[in-house]
Amino acid sequence: MRNLSFLICFVVLTFSVRAQTTVSVAQLEHFLTSSRAAKLSDLEIAERLSRVDLSEELTASTLKRIVAQAHPGPETQQQLEILTAASMIQAPPAENLVNEVPPDQEAQARILNSAHAYAQGAIRLIPDFLAIRETRSFNNLPLATTKKHQKPQIEMHFASNARREIAVRKGREVSSAVAGKGLGDALVTSGLSSWGEFGAMLAVIFGDSSNDSMHWMRWQKSASGTRLAVFRYEVPRLASHYTVDFCCYRQSEDDPTEHSSKDQPAYHGELSINPATGEIDRITVEAELAESDHVSQSALAVQYGHVIISGRSYLCPVRSVAVTELYNADMQKDYGIGLERHVNDVEFTNYRKFGSTARILPDEDGAGQR
């Protein structure tokens, strides 16, 4: 089976973790309200939010409500943007769940079979096309001091932005750079970069797993209100074709050599399926990594949606988010924070059919050429 590869490209560093604080969306809202009442500055609130992980998804509608109520400053607004992206791999809050009894085993099997059939067949019907992949990258690598930041900034922050045109031909993606903005392509690709959103990822997940390894989780609503059936899948190491490559890390602070590593770990995640059509609304993938591994987290989520290509509607990826964490000995030594964190937020836009057209021009005498 063709491997599904995820590239982790680190320009420097490694090891040690300062644990993040995990909170719910409700706790996040309460913190913002309390911070405003306590008259904390925008920088103080943002610095504290940089140490937070969410235990559930911060949806676009909830974020809009929070912004309207809390009126966050620009630094806090950026941290909320990062939290929103990173939380895409989490389950939704209670208000997005559907309170219905689970389907019986036979109905669950039908849903999974229809999703499998969709992954195998419907995606191949998508014509060759072009689209734009725009990646906003965030990390907590130290920044130099500024007038606003009197000490080196090690909170999560915007790192770079890049726009790339992608071409998908016969189901295979080919990328070519269109424009880059920010700190350059080297940092754009830092952290986990996904590949295979246009079908290969689904093929690998269904190929590595079976109905027996998929377990019912819940009913929930999509962003548009569609009822979705959510299943959890688990793939052991021996069956895994999830390949994690990363470079580069050092064995110790004094190690002058940059090492690389490649592994096919066990992984798990969720499939959100439209039970009426078998269409995949969202997938998540999380590698099962040990605390002693150089990378302590490798996770991604892909959101699908209907787009128009040459006048017809097709289900294609509209967004993906990748999150990686590793221990950085240099950061631990210099700043007391050893967790190096990367969040890449990708949006797919401007879908259009790939192809060529021709027309017949008249000759000098005005007669058409054939």
N, C-alpha and C positions, 0 to 999 in steps of 0.2 A: 504494500500500500504506500502511496505517496505520502511522505511525511509532511505535517503541517509545522512550519517553523516560525518561531517568534524570536526576533533579534533584540538582544539587550546590548546596547553599545555604551559603555561607560568610558569616558575619556581618562579618568584616573580612579584611584582609591579602593577602600574596603571597610571593614568590621566594627561592631558593638551597637547596642540598641538602647535608646531611651524610649520607653514605652509611651505611646500616644494615649490620650484619654478618650474613651469611647462614650459617646452620648447619643441620646435619641434626638429626633427633630424637635420634639416638644421642649427638651432640656436646652437645646440650642436657642430656641425662641425666648425661653425664660432668661437665659444668660444675656442675650442682647437687650432685653427689656431692663434687666437689673443693671447692666453696664451703663445704659443711657441714664437711668435714674441716679447712678453713682457718679455721673459726669466723667467717666473714663474717656480718655482721648481716643481718636481713631486709631492711632498707632498701638496703643495699649490693648485695645480690643482685638485688633488684627494679630498682634503677637500671640495672644492667648488662643485665638482660633487656629493659628498655625500648628498648635499642639493637639488638635482635636481630630478624631475620626468619628464618622457617623455610623450608627448601628442599623440604619435604615435609609432608604433612598430619599434624598431631598429633591422632590419633583419640581418641575418648572413652575407649576401653579402655586406650590407652597413657597417657593423662593420669591415669586412676585408678591405674595401677600406679606412675607417677612420684610422685604425691601420697602413696601408701602407703609408698613407700621413702624419700622425701626429707623428709617432714613439713614442707612449706614454711610460712613465716609468712604472715600475711594479705596483706602487700604483695606478696610473691612469688606467692602464690596468685592474686592479681588479674592479675599480669603473665602467668601461665600461662593464665588464662582468655582474655586478649586474644590471646595467641599462638595458642591453639586456634581461636578464631574466625577470625583473619586467615589461618590456614593452610588453611582450607576450599577455597581456590581452587587449592591445590597438589595434585600427584599423591600417592597414598598411599605409605607406606613399603613396603619389600620384602615384609614378612610378609603384606601384604594383596593381593599379586599372585598370579595363578594361572599356574602353569608349564605351559601348554599351547600347542600350535602355533596360529598365527593361522588363522582361517577363510579359505577361498579367496575369490576375488573375487566369485563368484556368491553364496556364503553371506553375505559382507559386504553385498552389495546387498540381499539379503532382509532382513537385520537393519535396515538403514537405511530400507527401504521400509515395514517394519512400524512403525518408530518414527514415520515421517512420517504414516502412516495413523492411528496413535494420536493424534498431536498434532492432526490435523485432525478426527477423529471422536469418539473416546472422551470427550474433555474436554467436548464439547457435551452429553453425557448426564448430567453432574453437575447435580443440581437447584439451584435458588436456595437459598442458605444464608447463615448468619451465622457469624462466627468472631472470635476475638480475635487481634490483631497486637500483640505486645509487643516493643518495641525498647529494647535496652540500648546506649547510645552511649558510646564511649570516644574520647579525643583527647589530644594533648600540648600543648594551649594552656596557657600559664603560669598557675599557681595561686599565690595569696598564701602567704606564709610562715605556718607554724604552729609549735607547740611541737615537733611531731615532725619537721617539715621546716624547718630553720633558713634555708634559702635558697629562692628561688622554685622551685616544682616544675614542671619541664618534661618529666617522663617521661610515658609513656602512663598514663592514669588514667580511672576511671569519671567520666562527665560527667552523664548523666541516664538516666532510665527513663520510658517512656510506654506506656500500654495504650490501644489504639484498637479499637473494634468495626468490623469491615468487613462489608459486605454484598455478595455476588456475585449478580447477577441477570442471567439470560440471558447468562452468560459475561463480564459486565462488572463490575468492582469499584467499589463506592461506599464511601467511608470516612466515619466520624463519630467524633469524639473521645469517649472514655469517661472516661478519667482520665489525668492527667499527674503525674509525680513526679520531682523532681530540679531541674534548672535551667531547666525550661520548654520549650515546644514549639520555640522558636527554635533551641535547641541540640540538641534531639532530632533535628531534621532536618538538622543540620550534617553535612557529608560527603555521601556518595552514598546516595540513597534509591532503592530499586528500585520498579518498577511492572510489572505484567504477569505476576506469578508464576502466575496462574491461567489460563494458556493463551496469552495474547497474546505472551509472550516466546518460547515455542516456535514460534509461528506466524511470528514475524519471523525467527528464526534459520533455520528451514527455508525461508522465503520468500527470504531473502537468499542462501542457499547452495544447493548441489546435491550429489548423490552424488559428483560429480567433485571437489568441493572439500573432501570429507571423507575423512580418511585414518586407517587403522587405527593404534591406539596400543598396546593391551594388553588382556589379560583381568585382571580384578581381582574381589575379593570385596566385597560391600556389608557394612554393619554387621551385617546379619542373616545373612550367610554366602552370599547368593545370588551366583552367577557373573554378572558384568556384562561386556559388550563396550563398550570405550571408544574413541571416535573423536575426532579433532581436526578442527575445521572452521576455515576462514579466509575472511573476507569482505573484499574490497578496498573502498576508500573509495567508488568509483563505484557499488557495489551496496549500500552500507550504509544501513540505516534505524535504526541505533543513534544516538540523539541525546543528546549531552552538553550540558546547560545548566549554567553556573555563574555565581554572583554572591556575593560581590563581591570584586574585587581592585583594587589601586592600581598604577599604572605605576612609581612610585618612592616612596621614603619621604616626599617632599615633595608628592606628588600628593594634592590634597584630594578628588578625584573617585573614587567607587566605580564601577568598570567591570564589565560583564557580557559574557559570550561564549557562543556557541552553535555547535556543530560536529557533523558526522556523520562521525566518523573510521572508518578501517578497524578491524576487531576480529577476535578469534579466541577460541577456547575449546575446551572438551571436552563431549561428550555421553556419559553413562554409561547404557547401554541394557540392559534385560533381554532377551536374545535370544529367549526363549521366548514373550514376550508383546508386545514392542515398547514396554513401559512405560519411561518416562524415570525413572531413579533420581536423577540429578543433572545440572545444567548449570553451566558456568562461562562467564563473558564477561569479556574483558579488552580495553580500548581500546588501540589502537596509537598512542601519543602521543609527540611529540618532546620532547627535553630542554628545548627553548626554550618549550614550551607552559606556560601558567600552571598547569595541572594536570599532574603528571608520572605519576600512576597513577589509573586508574579501573577497578575490577574488582569483580565480584560472583559469588556462587555461590548456587544454590538447590537444596535437598535436598527430594525428594518422598518421601511415604510413604502407606500406606493408613490412612484415617480412616473412622470410622463416622458416617454422616449418615442419620438416620431409619431406623436398623436395617440399612443397606446399606453395603458397603465401597466407597470411592472413592479414587483416587490424587490427593492434593492436596499442596501445599507444606507442609512442617512446619517448615522453617527456611531463612533466607537470611542471607547475610553480604555486606556491601559495604565496600570499602576504598578510600580516596582519599588522595592525597598531593599537596601543592603547596608551592611555595617561598614562605616568609614572610620578607620583608625585615626587619620589625620584630623578629622572633625572632632572626634572624641578627645584627642589630645589638646587641640587648640581652643575648643569652644565648649567642651563638656557635653556635646550632643553627638552621638555616634550613628544616628539613623539618617542615612542618605535616602531621600525620597524623590521619585519622579512621577508626574502625572501628565500624560499626553492625551489631549482632548481633540478628536478628529471629527470634522464635518464633511460630508459628501454632498456636493451641489452641482448645478449646471449640467445635468445629464442631457446628452444628445446623441443621436445615432452616428456611428462611425461608418463612413462610406463615401462613395464618389458619385458624381453625376456627369453626364455628357449630353451635349446638344449638337445638332447638325447645323453648320453655318452655310450660307449660300456661297457659291463660287463667284468669280468676278462677273460672270454673265447673268447672275441672279438665279441660276438654277440650283436646286438643292443637290448636295452630294449624298451619295448613297454608299 
